[in-house]
């Protein structure tokens, strides 16, 4: 008995230690199984957006219904799929030309749409010396798409409480040429919506180095104020909160359907519909300002 008592006491101490150790291990396992997400989310990067613009310009002029236009759609689809967005296309015919809208979808909840056109003007009709030549569309076409593609990457970091649609419209820019109107792709989408969005924001010609983004006159008053207020908070004087132009653009078909819409556009662009509308006229800083305003708005709304 005398020899057993110390052994029993020692055994008891060992058992208590093992139980305590097991508790620590269990607690540690629980902590590891449910870690705090400390991954830093990156913000909209204007330089990355600018590369998307360069990629499009390398394809060349991209009028609706051309091989280059179709290749641009494939480029957009490929990038969205790489980033994990669900991609759908709307293929349709207009005046005998095969067209295609591309839509990336992500998140769950009420639908919101950000849109941009990816086609370019078939001819530089505002350029007297080159009026029959096509344009590259560094700003008018590539800049809006570039902003949406960079947003696709940024938003992929967030659990979205709304269903965000990134809509890339075909055939916006053939208006008043050979019987075509403007905004063919967006009109088709607005007429064939399966779900009504809470709002639609269109970005077009937003990359000008001399950026001046005034209120657009056909845009929803409350929605545009919310966006320009964010720009003011970020210190972006390039967003000017007064109306300067009222424009026919891809937001109008949705506005006519009673959906709140905003067109973010710099219409004071001297190279509009000329052969000088090339990517050297586009600024990463300008793309970055627009992208960060949209990012702030979307994360507050849907993130």
C-alpha positions in Angstrom: 0.0 0.0 0.0 2.8 2.4 0.9 4.5 1.7 -2.5 1.2 2.1 -4.4 0.1 5.4 -3.0 2.8 7.5 -4.7 2.2 5.6 -7.9 -1.6 6.3 -7.7 -1.0 9.9 -6.9 1.4 10.2 -9.8 -1.1 8.4 -12.1 -3.8 10.9 -11.0 -1.5 13.8 -11.8 -0.7 12.4 -15.2 -4.4 11.8 -16.0 -5.3 15.4 -14.9 -2.5 16.7 -17.2 -3.6 14.6 -20.1 -7.2 15.8 -19.7 -6.1 19.4 -19.6 -3.9 18.9 -22.6 -6.7 17.3 -24.5 -8.9 20.3 -23.7 -6.2 22.7 -25.0 -5.9 20.6 -28.2 -9.6 20.6 -28.7 -9.8 24.3 -28.2 -6.9 24.9 -30.6 -8.6 22.6 -33.2 -11.8 24.6 -32.8 -9.9 27.9 -33.3 -8.2 26.5 -36.4 -11.4 25.2 -37.9 -13.1 28.5 -37.7 -10.3 31.1 -38.4 -10.9 34.8 -38.6 -10.6 35.9 -42.2 -7.7 38.3 -42.1 -7.2 38.3 -45.9 -6.8 41.8 -47.1 -9.2 42.6 -49.9 -7.7 44.6 -52.7 -9.3 47.7 -54.1 -10.0 48.7 -57.7 -6.8 49.2 -59.6 -6.8 51.7 -62.4 -3.6 50.2 -63.9 -5.1 46.7 -64.2 -8.2 48.3 -65.8 -6.0 50.1 -68.3 -4.5 46.8 -69.3 -8.0 45.5 -70.1 -8.4 48.6 -72.4 -5.1 47.8 -74.1 -6.1 44.2 -74.6 -9.3 45.3 -76.5 -7.4 47.9 -78.6 -4.9 45.2 -79.7 -7.9 43.3 -81.3 -8.4 46.4 -83.5 -11.6 48.1 -84.5 -14.5 46.2 -83.1 -17.8 47.1 -84.9 -20.9 45.1 -84.2 -21.2 42.0 -86.4 -17.5 41.7 -87.3 -15.0 39.0 -86.5 -13.2 41.4 -84.2 -16.4 42.3 -82.4 -17.2 38.6 -81.8 -13.6 38.1 -80.6 -14.1 40.9 -78.1 -17.1 39.1 -76.8 -15.1 35.9 -76.4 -12.4 37.9 -74.6 -14.9 39.2 -72.1 -16.5 35.8 -71.6 -13.1 34.2 -71.0 -12.1 36.8 -68.4 -15.4 36.5 -66.5 -15.2 32.7 -66.4 -11.7 32.9 -65.1 -12.9 35.0 -62.2 -15.8 32.6 -61.4 -18.7 34.6 -62.7 -21.7 32.7 -64.2 -21.8 33.8 -67.8 -24.8 33.9 -70.1 -25.1 35.3 -73.6 -28.1 36.8 -75.5 -27.7 36.2 -79.2 -30.0 37.9 -81.6 -30.2 39.3 -85.1 -30.7 42.9 -86.2 -30.9 44.0 -89.8 -29.5 40.7 -90.8 -26.4 41.0 -88.5 -25.8 38.5 -85.7 -25.2 40.2 -82.4 -24.5 39.2 -78.9 -24.8 40.6 -75.4 -22.7 39.1 -72.6 -23.8 39.0 -69.0 -21.8 38.0 -66.0 -23.8 37.1 -62.9 -22.7 36.8 -59.2 -24.4 36.9 -55.8 -27.9 36.3 -54.6 -30.8 38.7 -53.9 -32.3 41.6 -55.8 -30.8 42.2 -59.2 -28.6 45.2 -60.0 -27.0 45.9 -63.4 -23.8 47.6 -64.4 -23.4 48.0 -68.1 -21.0 49.1 -70.9 -20.9 48.6 -74.6 -18.1 46.7 -76.2 -18.5 47.6 -79.9 -16.8 50.5 -81.6 -18.0 53.0 -84.2 -17.7 51.5 -87.7 -16.4 54.8 -89.2 -14.8 57.9 -87.9 -17.6 60.2 -89.2 -16.5 63.1 -87.0 -13.1 63.1 -88.5 -13.3 64.8 -92.0 -9.9 63.5 -93.2 -10.6 59.9 -92.2 -14.4 59.8 -92.3 -14.6 56.3 -93.9 -12.1 54.7 -91.6 -13.0 52.6 -88.5 -12.0 53.7 -85.0 -10.0 51.8 -82.3 -12.3 53.1 -79.5 -9.7 53.4 -76.7 -12.2 55.5 -74.7 -15.5 55.0 -76.6 -15.9 51.3 -76.0 -12.8 50.0 -74.3 -12.9 52.2 -71.2 -16.3 51.1 -69.9 -15.5 47.4 -70.5 -12.2 47.8 -68.7 -13.9 49.2 -65.7 -16.4 46.4 -65.5 -13.8 43.7 -66.0 -11.6 45.1 -63.1 -14.8 45.3 -61.0 -15.5 41.7 -61.8 -12.1 40.8 -60.1 -12.7 43.1 -57.1 -16.2 42.0 -56.5 -15.2 38.3 -56.6 -13.7 38.9 -53.2 -17.0 39.7 -51.6 -20.1 37.7 -50.6 -22.7 39.7 -52.5 -26.1 40.2 -50.9 -27.5 41.2 -54.3 -27.3 39.5 -57.7 -24.9 41.7 -59.6 -25.1 41.5 -63.4 -22.2 42.9 -65.4 -23.8 43.5 -68.8 -21.7 44.0 -71.9 -23.8 45.4 -74.7 -23.3 44.9 -78.4 -24.2 47.3 -81.2 -24.4 50.6 -79.2 -22.4 52.6 -81.6 -23.7 52.2 -85.1 -26.5 54.8 -84.8 -27.3 57.0 -87.8 -25.3 54.7 -90.1 -27.0 52.6 -92.8 -30.4 52.7 -91.0 -29.1 51.7 -87.5 -30.2 53.3 -84.3 -28.0 53.6 -81.3 -28.2 51.2 -78.3 -29.5 48.1 -80.1 -28.0 45.6 -77.6 -29.2 47.4 -74.5 -32.7 47.8 -76.0 -32.8 44.1 -76.7 -31.8 43.3 -73.1 -34.3 45.8 -71.6 -37.1 44.3 -73.7 -36.2 40.7 -72.7 -35.5 41.0 -68.9 -36.4 37.9 -66.9 -36.0 39.8 -63.7 -36.4 43.5 -63.1 -33.3 45.2 -61.6 -33.4 47.7 -58.8 -31.2 50.0 -60.8 -28.9 50.1 -63.9 -25.6 52.1 -64.0 -23.9 52.5 -67.4 -20.3 53.5 -67.8 -19.2 54.9 -71.2 -16.3 57.1 -72.3 -14.9 57.3 -68.7 -11.2 57.1 -69.4 -10.4 60.5 -70.8 -7.1 61.9 -69.4 -8.9 65.3 -69.0 -11.7 63.7 -67.1 -14.9 65.7 -66.5 -17.9 63.7 -65.3 -21.0 65.9 -65.1 -24.5 64.7 -64.1 -26.2 63.3 -67.2 -29.7 64.8 -67.8 -31.6 61.6 -68.4 -30.3 59.9 -65.3 -32.2 59.2 -62.1 -31.7 62.1 -59.7 -31.4 60.2 -56.5 -29.1 57.5 -57.9 -26.7 59.8 -59.6 -26.5 62.0 -56.4 -25.6 58.9 -54.4 -22.7 58.2 -56.8 -21.4 61.7 -57.0 -21.6 62.1 -53.2 -19.3 59.1 -52.9 -16.9 60.7 -55.4 -17.0 63.9 -53.3 -16.1 61.9 -50.2 -13.2 60.4 -52.1 -12.0 63.9 -53.1 -12.7 63.4 -56.8 -13.3 66.9 -58.2 -13.6 65.4 -61.7 -17.2 64.4 -60.7 -19.1 67.6 -61.2 -22.6 67.6 -59.6 -24.5 69.6 -62.2 -26.1 68.7 -65.5 -24.2 69.5 -68.7 -25.5 67.0 -71.3 -28.5 64.8 -71.9 -27.4 61.8 -73.9 -28.8 58.9 -75.8 -26.9 56.0 -74.4 -27.4 52.4 -73.1 -29.2 53.6 -69.9 -32.2 54.9 -71.8 -33.9 51.6 -72.8 -34.0 50.7 -69.1 -35.1 54.2 -68.1 -38.0 53.9 -70.6 -39.0 50.7 -68.8 -39.3 52.6 -65.5 -36.0 51.4 -64.0 -33.8 53.9 -62.2 -30.7 54.4 -64.3 -27.5 56.5 -64.4 -25.1 57.2 -67.2 -21.6 57.9 -66.1 -20.0 59.5 -69.2 -17.5 62.2 -70.1 -19.0 63.6 -73.2 -16.5 66.4 -73.5 -14.0 64.2 -75.3 -12.4 65.8 -78.3 -11.5 62.5 -80.0 -15.0 61.1 -80.0 -15.8 59.2 -83.2 -12.4 60.0 -84.7 -9.4 57.8 -85.5 -7.6 59.6 -82.6 -9.7 57.8 -80.1 -6.8 55.5 -79.1 -5.6 54.1 -75.8 -2.9 56.7 -75.3 -5.8 59.2 -74.7 -7.0 57.0 -71.8 -5.7 57.4 -68.3 -5.4 54.6 -65.6 -6.1 57.3 -63.0 -9.4 58.2 -64.7 -10.4 54.6 -64.9 -9.4 54.2 -61.2 -11.6 57.1 -60.0 -14.7 55.7 -61.7 -14.0 52.2 -60.6 -13.5 53.1 -57.0 -16.7 55.1 -56.8 -18.6 52.1 -58.2 -16.7 49.8 -55.8 -17.6 51.9 -52.8 -21.3 52.1 -53.9 -21.6 48.4 -54.6 -19.9 47.2 -51.4 -22.2 49.5 -49.5 -25.2 48.3 -51.5 -24.5 44.6 -52.0 -21.3 43.6 -50.2 
